[in-house]
């Protein structure tokens, strides 16, 4: 079951203007990494300038170690996830108030690619913004950003 919070004013589409209609819904995938936080800031600026709705998605991915020692590691991981959500919540609330934009924070569990794709399809995102992977291993198996681009369902902006 996803966790969803709404911040800022209710989103209302502006009047149509030929040649200036941009994305109505921008989805930003964040995970707490520096590149993801830059991606969130980029998406927020774009949403403000384009008068778009912004949906920020944080995906909780359980560690492989959690299954080996469910009690201790699961509790520690849940606390870490809860702390990360709190760290994301404060700047999102401030940004929504200062920039006067509608922001939705959605927290999901599972594989980052699968959940970002699911939210983008469900909410009919016009643009997906994610941070570039900082992991060397993703050059071999592909990063979430690469997989989203290959899905070819929406424009994807990858922020370094």
KELO-205623 format. One record per residue: residue number from 1; x, y, z of N, C-alpha, C, O, CB in turn. Coordinates in steps of 0.2 Angstrom, whole numbers, plus 5000, padded with zeros to 4 digits. Glycine has a CB too. Example, Ala and Ser with C-alpha at 12.3 -4.5 7.8 and 13.67 -1.06 7.14 Angstrom:
BEGIN
[1; [5066; 4972; 5039]; [5062; 4978; 5039]; [5066; 4984; 5039]; [5071; 4983; 5042]; [5057; 4978; 5045]]
[2; [5064; 4989; 5035]; [5068; 4995; 5036]; [5064; 5000; 5039]; [5067; 5006; 5040]; [5070; 4997; 5029]]
***
This chain:
BEGIN
[1; [5004; 4994; 5000]; [5000; 5000; 5000]; [5004; 5006; 5000]; [5008; 5007; 5005]; [4995; 5000; 5006]]
[2; [5004; 5010; 4995]; [5008; 5016; 4995]; [5006; 5022; 5000]; [5000; 5022; 5002]; [5008; 5020; 4988]]
[3; [5011; 5025; 5002]; [5010; 5031; 5007]; [5010; 5037; 5003]; [5015; 5038; 5000]; [5016; 5031; 5013]]
[4; [5005; 5041; 5004]; [5004; 5047; 4999]; [5003; 5053; 5004]; [4998; 5053; 5008]; [4999; 5046; 4994]]
[5; [5006; 5059; 5003]; [5005; 5065; 5006]; [5005; 5071; 5001]; [5009; 5071; 4996]; [5010; 5067; 5012]]
[6; [5000; 5075; 5002]; [4999; 5081; 4997]; [5002; 5087; 5001]; [5000; 5088; 5007]; [4992; 5082; 4995]]
[7; [5005; 5092; 4997]; [5008; 5098; 5000]; [5006; 5104; 4995]; [5005; 5102; 4989]; [5015; 5098; 5002]]
[8; [5006; 5110; 4998]; [5005; 5115; 4994]; [4997; 5116; 4991]; [4993; 5113; 4994]; [5009; 5115; 4988]]
[9; [4996; 5121; 4987]; [4990; 5123; 4985]; [4987; 5117; 4980]; [4991; 5113; 4977]; [4989; 5129; 4981]]
[10; [4981; 5117; 4980]; [4978; 5112; 4975]; [4980; 5114; 4968]; [4980; 5120; 4966]; [4970; 5112; 4976]]
[11; [4981; 5109; 4964]; [4984; 5110; 4957]; [4978; 5112; 4952]; [4973; 5108; 4952]; [4988; 5105; 4954]]
[12; [4978; 5117; 4949]; [4973; 5119; 4944]; [4976; 5121; 4937]; [4981; 5125; 4937]; [4968; 5125; 4946]]
[13; [4975; 5117; 4932]; [4978; 5119; 4926]; [4977; 5126; 4923]; [4971; 5128; 4924]; [4976; 5114; 4920]]
[14; [4982; 5129; 4921]; [4981; 5136; 4919]; [4978; 5136; 4912]; [4976; 5131; 4909]; [4988; 5140; 4918]]
[15; [4976; 5142; 4910]; [4973; 5143; 4903]; [4978; 5140; 4897]; [4984; 5141; 4898]; [4971; 5150; 4902]]
[16; [4975; 5137; 4892]; [4979; 5135; 4887]; [4981; 5141; 4883]; [4978; 5145; 4881]; [4974; 5130; 4882]]
[17; [4988; 5140; 4881]; [4991; 5145; 4877]; [4995; 5141; 4872]; [4999; 5137; 4873]; [4996; 5150; 4881]]
[18; [4993; 5143; 4865]; [4997; 5139; 4860]; [5004; 5140; 4860]; [5007; 5146; 4861]; [4994; 5142; 4853]]
[19; [5008; 5135; 4860]; [5015; 5135; 4860]; [5018; 5135; 4867]; [5024; 5135; 4867]; [5017; 5141; 4856]]
[20; [5014; 5136; 4872]; [5017; 5137; 4879]; [5015; 5131; 4884]; [5017; 5131; 4889]; [5016; 5143; 4881]]
[21; [5011; 5127; 4881]; [5008; 5122; 4886]; [5014; 5116; 4887]; [5016; 5113; 4882]; [5002; 5118; 4883]]
[22; [5016; 5116; 4893]; [5021; 5111; 4895]; [5018; 5105; 4898]; [5012; 5104; 4898]; [5026; 5115; 4899]]
[23; [5022; 5102; 4902]; [5020; 5096; 4906]; [5015; 5098; 4911]; [5016; 5102; 4915]; [5026; 5092; 4908]]
[24; [5010; 5094; 4912]; [5005; 5095; 4917]; [5007; 5091; 4924]; [5006; 5093; 4929]; [4998; 5093; 4915]]
[25; [5011; 5085; 4923]; [5013; 5082; 4929]; [5020; 5079; 4928]; [5022; 5076; 4923]; [5008; 5075; 4930]]
[26; [5024; 5081; 4932]; [5031; 5079; 4932]; [5032; 5075; 4938]; [5031; 5076; 4944]; [5036; 5086; 4933]]
[27; [5035; 5069; 4937]; [5037; 5064; 4942]; [5044; 5064; 4943]; [5048; 5064; 4938]; [5035; 5057; 4940]]
[28; [5046; 5065; 4949]; [5054; 5065; 4951]; [5055; 5059; 4956]; [5052; 5058; 4961]; [5056; 5071; 4955]]
[29; [5059; 5054; 4954]; [5061; 5049; 4958]; [5067; 5051; 4962]; [5072; 5053; 4960]; [5063; 5043; 4954]]
[30; [5067; 5050; 4969]; [5072; 5052; 4973]; [5074; 5046; 4978]; [5069; 5042; 4980]; [5070; 5058; 4978]]
[31; [5080; 5046; 4980]; [5082; 5040; 4985]; [5087; 5043; 4990]; [5090; 5039; 4994]; [5085; 5035; 4981]]
[32; [5088; 5049; 4990]; [5092; 5052; 4995]; [5099; 5053; 4993]; [5103; 5056; 4997]; [5092; 5047; 5001]]
[33; [5101; 5051; 4987]; [5108; 5052; 4984]; [5108; 5059; 4982]; [5103; 5062; 4981]; [5109; 5047; 4979]]
[34; [5115; 5061; 4982]; [5116; 5068; 4979]; [5113; 5069; 4972]; [5110; 5075; 4971]; [5123; 5070; 4979]]
[35; [5113; 5065; 4968]; [5111; 5066; 4961]; [5103; 5066; 4961]; [5100; 5069; 4957]; [5113; 5060; 4956]]
[36; [5100; 5061; 4965]; [5093; 5061; 4966]; [5090; 5068; 4969]; [5085; 5070; 4967]; [5090; 5055; 4970]]
[37; [5094; 5070; 4974]; [5091; 5077; 4977]; [5092; 5082; 4972]; [5088; 5087; 4971]; [5095; 5078; 4983]]
[38; [5097; 5082; 4967]; [5098; 5087; 4962]; [5092; 5086; 4957]; [5089; 5091; 4955]; [5104; 5087; 4959]]
[39; [5090; 5080; 4956]; [5085; 5079; 4951]; [5078; 5081; 4954]; [5074; 5084; 4950]; [5084; 5071; 4950]]
[40; [5077; 5080; 4960]; [5071; 5083; 4964]; [5071; 5091; 4963]; [5065; 5094; 4962]; [5071; 5081; 4971]]
[41; [5076; 5094; 4964]; [5077; 5101; 4964]; [5075; 5104; 4957]; [5072; 5109; 4956]; [5083; 5104; 4967]]
[42; [5078; 5100; 4952]; [5077; 5102; 4945]; [5070; 5101; 4943]; [5067; 5106; 4940]; [5082; 5098; 4940]]
[43; [5067; 5096; 4945]; [5060; 5094; 4944]; [5055; 5100; 4947]; [5050; 5102; 4944]; [5058; 5087; 4946]]
[44; [5057; 5102; 4953]; [5053; 5107; 4957]; [5053; 5113; 4953]; [5048; 5117; 4952]; [5055; 5107; 4964]]
[45; [5059; 5115; 4951]; [5060; 5122; 4947]; [5056; 5121; 4941]; [5053; 5126; 4939]; [5068; 5123; 4946]]
[46; [5057; 5116; 4937]; [5053; 5115; 4931]; [5045; 5115; 4932]; [5042; 5119; 4929]; [5055; 5109; 4928]]
[47; [5043; 5112; 4938]; [5036; 5112; 4939]; [5034; 5119; 4941]; [5028; 5121; 4939]; [5034; 5108; 4945]]
[48; [5038; 5123; 4945]; [5036; 5130; 4946]; [5035; 5134; 4940]; [5031; 5138; 4939]; [5041; 5133; 4951]]
[49; [5040; 5134; 4936]; [5040; 5138; 4929]; [5035; 5136; 4925]; [5032; 5140; 4921]; [5047; 5137; 4926]]
[50; [5033; 5129; 4924]; [5028; 5127; 4920]; [5021; 5127; 4923]; [5016; 5125; 4919]; [5030; 5120; 4917]]
[51; [5021; 5128; 4929]; [5014; 5128; 4933]; [5012; 5121; 4932]; [5006; 5119; 4931]; [5009; 5133; 4930]]
[52; [5016; 5116; 4934]; [5014; 5109; 4933]; [5013; 5106; 4941]; [5016; 5109; 4945]; [5020; 5105; 4930]]
[53; [5010; 5100; 4941]; [5010; 5096; 4947]; [5017; 5093; 4948]; [5019; 5091; 4943]; [5004; 5091; 4947]]
[54; [5019; 5092; 4954]; [5025; 5088; 4955]; [5024; 5082; 4959]; [5021; 5083; 4965]; [5031; 5092; 4958]]
[55; [5025; 5076; 4957]; [5025; 5070; 4961]; [5032; 5068; 4963]; [5035; 5066; 4958]; [5020; 5065; 4958]]
[56; [5034; 5067; 4969]; [5040; 5065; 4971]; [5039; 5058; 4974]; [5035; 5057; 4978]; [5043; 5070; 4977]]
[57; [5043; 5053; 4971]; [5042; 5046; 4973]; [5048; 5043; 4976]; [5054; 5044; 4973]; [5040; 5042; 4966]]
[58; [5048; 5041; 4982]; [5053; 5037; 4985]; [5051; 5030; 4986]; [5046; 5028; 4989]; [5054; 5041; 4992]]
[59; [5056; 5026; 4984]; [5054; 5019; 4984]; [5059; 5015; 4989]; [5065; 5016; 4989]; [5056; 5015; 4977]]
[60; [5055; 5012; 4994]; [5059; 5008; 4999]; [5061; 5001; 4996]; [5056; 4997; 4994]; [5054; 5007; 5005]]
[61; [5067; 5000; 4995]; [5069; 4994; 4993]; [5073; 4990; 4998]; [5078; 4992; 5001]; [5075; 4995; 4987]]
[62; [5070; 4984; 5000]; [5072; 4980; 5006]; [5079; 4977; 5004]; [5080; 4975; 4998]; [5068; 4975; 5008]]
[63; [5084; 4977; 5009]; [5090; 4975; 5008]; [5090; 4967; 5007]; [5086; 4964; 5010]; [5095; 4977; 5013]]
[64; [5095; 4964; 5004]; [5095; 4957; 5003]; [5097; 4954; 5010]; [5095; 4948; 5012]; [5101; 4954; 4999]]
[65; [5100; 4958; 5015]; [5102; 4955; 5021]; [5096; 4955; 5026]; [5096; 4951; 5031]; [5107; 4960; 5024]]
[66; [5090; 4958; 5024]; [5084; 4959; 5029]; [5081; 4952; 5030]; [5079; 4950; 5035]; [5079; 4964; 5026]]
[67; [5081; 4948; 5024]; [5078; 4941; 5025]; [5082; 4936; 5029]; [5080; 4931; 5031]; [5078; 4938; 5018]]
[68; [5089; 4938; 5030]; [5093; 4933; 5034]; [5092; 4934; 5041]; [5093; 4929; 5045]; [5100; 4934; 5032]]
[69; [5091; 4940; 5043]; [5090; 4942; 5051]; [5084; 4946; 5051]; [5085; 4952; 5052]; [5096; 4944; 5054]]
[70; [5078; 4944; 5050]; [5072; 4948; 5050]; [5071; 4953; 5055]; [5069; 4959; 5054]; [5066; 4944; 5049]]
[71; [5072; 4951; 5061]; [5070; 4955; 5067]; [5075; 4961; 5068]; [5072; 4967; 5068]; [5071; 4951; 5073]]
[72; [5081; 4960; 5068]; [5086; 4966; 5070]; [5087; 4970; 5063]; [5086; 4976; 5064]; [5093; 4963; 5072]]
[73; [5088; 4967; 5058]; [5090; 4971; 5052]; [5083; 4974; 5049]; [5084; 4980; 5047]; [5093; 4967; 5047]]
[74; [5078; 4971; 5049]; [5072; 4974; 5047]; [5070; 4980; 5051]; [5068; 4985; 5048]; [5066; 4969; 5047]]
[75; [5071; 4980; 5058]; [5069; 4985; 5062]; [5074; 4991; 5060]; [5072; 4997; 5060]; [5070; 4983; 5069]]
[76; [5080; 4990; 5060]; [5085; 4995; 5058]; [5084; 4998; 5051]; [5084; 5004; 5050]; [5092; 4992; 5058]]
[77; [5082; 4994; 5046]; [5080; 4996; 5040]; [5074; 5001; 5040]; [5074; 5006; 5036]; [5080; 4991; 5035]]
[78; [5069; 4998; 5043]; [5063; 5002; 5044]; [5064; 5009; 5047]; [5061; 5014; 5045]; [5057; 4999; 5048]]
[79; [5068; 5009; 5052]; [5070; 5016; 5055]; [5074; 5020; 5050]; [5073; 5026; 5050]; [5074; 5015; 5062]]
[80; [5078; 5017; 5046]; [5082; 5021; 5041]; [5077; 5024; 5036]; [5078; 5030; 5034]; [5088; 5017; 5038]]
[81; [5073; 5020; 5034]; [5068; 5022; 5029]; [5063; 5028; 5032]; [5062; 5033; 5028]; [5063; 5016; 5026]]
[82; [5061; 5027; 5038]; [5057; 5032; 5041]; [5061; 5039; 5042]; [5058; 5044; 5041]; [5055; 5030; 5048]]
[83; [5068; 5038; 5044]; [5072; 5044; 5044]; [5072; 5048; 5037]; [5072; 5054; 5037]; [5079; 5042; 5047]]
[84; [5073; 5044; 5032]; [5074; 5046; 5025]; [5067; 5050; 5023]; [5068; 5055; 5020]; [5076; 5041; 5020]]
[85; [5062; 5047; 5025]; [5055; 5050; 5023]; [5055; 5057; 5027]; [5052; 5062; 5024]; [5049; 5045; 5025]]
[86; [5057; 5057; 5033]; [5056; 5063; 5037]; [5061; 5068; 5034]; [5059; 5074; 5034]; [5058; 5062; 5044]]
[87; [5067; 5066; 5032]; [5072; 5071; 5029]; [5069; 5074; 5022]; [5070; 5079; 5020]; [5078; 5067; 5027]]
[88; [5065; 5070; 5018]; [5062; 5072; 5012]; [5056; 5076; 5013]; [5055; 5081; 5010]; [5060; 5066; 5008]]
[89; [5052; 5075; 5019]; [5046; 5078; 5020]; [5047; 5086; 5021]; [5043; 5090; 5019]; [5042; 5075; 5026]]
[90; [5052; 5088; 5025]; [5053; 5095; 5027]; [5054; 5099; 5021]; [5051; 5104; 5021]; [5058; 5095; 5032]]
[91; [5059; 5097; 5017]; [5061; 5102; 5012]; [5055; 5102; 5007]; [5054; 5107; 5003]; [5067; 5100; 5008]]
[92; [5051; 5097; 5006]; [5045; 5097; 5001]; [5040; 5101; 5004]; [5037; 5105; 5000]; [5043; 5089; 5000]]
[93; [5039; 5101; 5010]; [5034; 5106; 5013]; [5036; 5113; 5012]; [5032; 5117; 5011]; [5033; 5104; 5021]]
[94; [5042; 5114; 5014]; [5044; 5121; 5013]; [5044; 5123; 5006]; [5042; 5129; 5004]; [5052; 5122; 5015]]
[95; [5046; 5119; 5001]; [5046; 5121; 4994]; [5039; 5122; 4992]; [5038; 5127; 4988]; [5049; 5115; 4990]]
[96; [5034; 5118; 4994]; [5027; 5119; 4991]; [5025; 5126; 4994]; [5021; 5129; 4990]; [5023; 5113; 4994]]
[97; [5026; 5128; 5000]; [5024; 5134; 5003]; [5028; 5140; 4999]; [5024; 5145; 4997]; [5025; 5134; 5010]]
[98; [5034; 5139; 4998]; [5038; 5145; 4996]; [5037; 5146; 4988]; [5036; 5152; 4986]; [5045; 5144; 4997]]
[99; [5037; 5141; 4984]; [5036; 5141; 4977]; [5029; 5141; 4975]; [5027; 5142; 4969]; [5040; 5135; 4974]]
[100; [5024; 5140; 4980]; [5017; 5139; 4978]; [5015; 5134; 4973]; [5012; 5136; 4968]; [5014; 5146; 4976]]
[101; [5018; 5128; 4974]; [5017; 5123; 4969]; [5014; 5117; 4973]; [5015; 5116; 4979]; [5023; 5121; 4965]]
[102; [5010; 5113; 4969]; [5007; 5107; 4971]; [5012; 5101; 4971]; [5014; 5099; 4966]; [5000; 5105; 4968]]
[103; [5013; 5098; 4977]; [5018; 5093; 4977]; [5015; 5087; 4981]; [5012; 5088; 4986]; [5025; 5095; 4981]]
[104; [5016; 5081; 4978]; [5013; 5075; 4981]; [5019; 5071; 4982]; [5024; 5069; 4978]; [5008; 5071; 4976]]
[105; [5020; 5068; 4989]; [5025; 5064; 4991]; [5022; 5057; 4991]; [5017; 5056; 4995]; [5029; 5066; 4997]]
[106; [5025; 5052; 4987]; [5022; 5045; 4987]; [5028; 5041; 4988]; [5033; 5041; 4985]; [5019; 5044; 4980]]
[107; [5027; 5036; 4994]; [5032; 5032; 4996]; [5029; 5025; 4994]; [5024; 5023; 4996]; [5033; 5032; 5003]]
[108; [5033; 5021; 4991]; [5031; 5014; 4989]; [5037; 5009; 4991]; [5042; 5011; 4992]; [5030; 5014; 4981]]
[109; [5035; 5003; 4991]; [5040; 4997; 4992]; [5041; 4993; 4986]; [5036; 4992; 4982]; [5037; 4993; 4998]]
[110; [5047; 4991; 4985]; [5049; 4986; 4979]; [5055; 4989; 4975]; [5059; 4992; 4978]; [5043; 4986; 4975]]
[111; [5055; 4986; 4969]; [5060; 4988; 4964]; [5059; 4995; 4962]; [5053; 4997; 4960]; [5060; 4983; 4959]]
[112; [5064; 4999; 4962]; [5064; 5006; 4960]; [5061; 5007; 4953]; [5056; 5011; 4952]; [5071; 5010; 4961]]
[113; [5064; 5004; 4948]; [5061; 5004; 4941]; [5054; 5003; 4941]; [5050; 5006; 4938]; [5066; 5000; 4937]]
[114; [5052; 4997; 4944]; [5045; 4995; 4943]; [5040; 5000; 4946]; [5035; 5001; 4943]; [5044; 4988; 4946]]
[115; [5042; 5002; 4952]; [5037; 5006; 4956]; [5037; 5013; 4952]; [5032; 5016; 4952]; [5040; 5007; 4963]]
[116; [5043; 5016; 4950]; [5043; 5022; 4946]; [5039; 5022; 4940]; [5035; 5026; 4939]; [5050; 5025; 4945]]
[117; [5040; 5016; 4936]; [5036; 5015; 4930]; [5028; 5015; 4932]; [5024; 5018; 4929]; [5038; 5009; 4927]]
[118; [5027; 5011; 4937]; [5020; 5010; 4939]; [5016; 5017; 4941]; [5011; 5019; 4939]; [5019; 5006; 4945]]
[119; [5020; 5021; 4945]; [5017; 5028; 4947]; [5016; 5032; 4941]; [5011; 5036; 4940]; [5021; 5031; 4952]]
[120; [5022; 5032; 4936]; [5021; 5037; 4930]; [5016; 5035; 4926]; [5012; 5039; 4923]; [5028; 5036; 4927]]
[121; [5014; 5028; 4925]; [5009; 5026; 4921]; [5002; 5028; 4924]; [4998; 5030; 4921]; [5009; 5018; 4919]]
[122; [5001; 5026; 4930]; [4995; 5027; 4934]; [4993; 5034; 4934]; [4987; 5036; 4933]; [4996; 5024; 4941]]
[123; [4998; 5039; 4936]; [4997; 5046; 4936]; [4997; 5050; 4930]; [4996; 5056; 4929]; [5001; 5049; 4941]]
[124; [4999; 5046; 4924]; [4999; 5049; 4918]; [5005; 5055; 4917]; [5003; 5060; 4915]; [4993; 5051; 4915]]
[125; [5011; 5053; 4920]; [5016; 5058; 4920]; [5018; 5060; 4913]; [5018; 5056; 4908]; [5022; 5055; 4923]]
[126; [5019; 5067; 4912]; [5022; 5069; 4906]; [5029; 5069; 4905]; [5032; 5070; 4900]; [5019; 5076; 4905]]
[127; [5032; 5069; 4911]; [5040; 5069; 4911]; [5042; 5065; 4917]; [5039; 5066; 4923]; [5042; 5076; 4911]]
[128; [5047; 5062; 4917]; [5050; 5058; 4923]; [5057; 5061; 4924]; [5061; 5061; 4919]; [5050; 5050; 4922]]
[129; [5059; 5063; 4930]; [5066; 5066; 4931]; [5069; 5062; 4936]; [5066; 5060; 4942]; [5065; 5073; 4933]]
[130; [5075; 5059; 4935]; [5079; 5055; 4940]; [5086; 5057; 4940]; [5088; 5060; 4935]; [5078; 5047; 4938]]
[131; [5090; 5055; 4945]; [5097; 5057; 4945]; [5101; 5051; 4942]; [5099; 5045; 4942]; [5099; 5058; 4953]]
[132; [5107; 5053; 4939]; [5111; 5048; 4936]; [5114; 5043; 4942]; [5115; 5046; 4948]; [5117; 5052; 4933]]
[133; [5115; 5037; 4940]; [5117; 5032; 4945]; [5125; 5034; 4946]; [5129; 5036; 4942]; [5116; 5025; 4942]]
[134; [5126; 5033; 4953]; [5133; 5034; 4955]; [5137; 5027; 4956]; [5143; 5027; 4958]; [5134; 5038; 4961]]
[135; [5133; 5022; 4954]; [5136; 5015; 4955]; [5140; 5013; 4948]; [5137; 5013; 4943]; [5131; 5010; 4957]]
[136; [5146; 5010; 4949]; [5149; 5008; 4943]; [5146; 5001; 4941]; [5147; 5000; 4935]; [5157; 5006; 4945]]
[137; [5143; 4997; 4945]; [5140; 4991; 4943]; [5134; 4992; 4938]; [5132; 4988; 4934]; [5137; 4987; 4949]]
[138; [5131; 4998; 4938]; [5125; 4999; 4934]; [5128; 5000; 4926]; [5123; 5000; 4922]; [5122; 5006; 4936]]
[139; [5134; 5001; 4925]; [5136; 5001; 4918]; [5135; 4994; 4915]; [5135; 4994; 4909]; [5144; 5003; 4918]]
[140; [5135; 4989; 4919]; [5135; 4982; 4916]; [5127; 4980; 4916]; [5125; 4977; 4911]; [5138; 4977; 4921]]
[141; [5124; 4981; 4921]; [5117; 4979; 4921]; [5111; 4984; 4920]; [5106; 4982; 4919]; [5115; 4976; 4928]]
[142; [5114; 4990; 4920]; [5109; 4996; 4918]; [5106; 4999; 4924]; [5104; 4995; 4929]; [5103; 4993; 4914]]
[143; [5106; 5005; 4924]; [5103; 5009; 4930]; [5095; 5010; 4929]; [5093; 5008; 4924]; [5106; 5016; 4930]]
[144; [5092; 5012; 4934]; [5085; 5014; 4934]; [5084; 5019; 4929]; [5079; 5018; 4925]; [5083; 5016; 4941]]
[145; [5088; 5024; 4928]; [5087; 5029; 4923]; [5088; 5026; 4916]; [5083; 5028; 4912]; [5093; 5035; 4924]]
[146; [5092; 5022; 4915]; [5093; 5019; 4908]; [5087; 5014; 4907]; [5084; 5015; 4901]; [5099; 5014; 4908]]
[147; [5084; 5011; 4912]; [5079; 5007; 4910]; [5072; 5011; 4909]; [5068; 5009; 4905]; [5077; 5002; 4917]]
[148; [5072; 5017; 4913]; [5066; 5021; 4911]; [5066; 5024; 4904]; [5061; 5024; 4901]; [5066; 5027; 4916]]
[149; [5072; 5026; 4902]; [5073; 5028; 4895]; [5071; 5023; 4890]; [5068; 5024; 4885]; [5080; 5031; 4894]]
[150; [5074; 5017; 4891]; [5072; 5012; 4887]; [5065; 5010; 4886]; [5062; 5007; 4881]; [5076; 5005; 4888]]
[151; [5061; 5011; 4892]; [5054; 5009; 4892]; [5050; 5014; 4887]; [5046; 5011; 4884]; [5051; 5011; 4899]]
[152; [5053; 5020; 4885]; [5050; 5024; 4880]; [5043; 5026; 4881]; [5040; 5027; 4876]; [5051; 5020; 4874]]
[153; [5041; 5027; 4887]; [5034; 5029; 4888]; [5033; 5036; 4889]; [5027; 5039; 4888]; [5031; 5025; 4894]]
[154; [5038; 5040; 4891]; [5038; 5047; 4893]; [5045; 5050; 4892]; [5050; 5046; 4892]; [5035; 5048; 4900]]
[155; [5046; 5056; 4891]; [5052; 5059; 4891]; [5055; 5058; 4898]; [5052; 5059; 4903]; [5052; 5067; 4889]]
[156; [5062; 5057; 4898]; [5065; 5056; 4904]; [5071; 5060; 4904]; [5075; 5060; 4900]; [5068; 5048; 4905]]
[157; [5072; 5064; 4910]; [5077; 5069; 4911]; [5082; 5066; 4916]; [5079; 5064; 4922]; [5075; 5076; 4913]]
[158; [5088; 5064; 4914]; [5093; 5062; 4919]; [5098; 5067; 4921]; [5101; 5070; 4917]; [5097; 5055; 4916]]
[159; [5097; 5069; 4928]; [5101; 5074; 4931]; [5108; 5071; 4933]; [5108; 5067; 4937]; [5097; 5078; 4936]]
[160; [5114; 5074; 4931]; [5120; 5072; 4934]; [5121; 5074; 4941]; [5126; 5072; 4944]; [5126; 5075; 4930]]
***
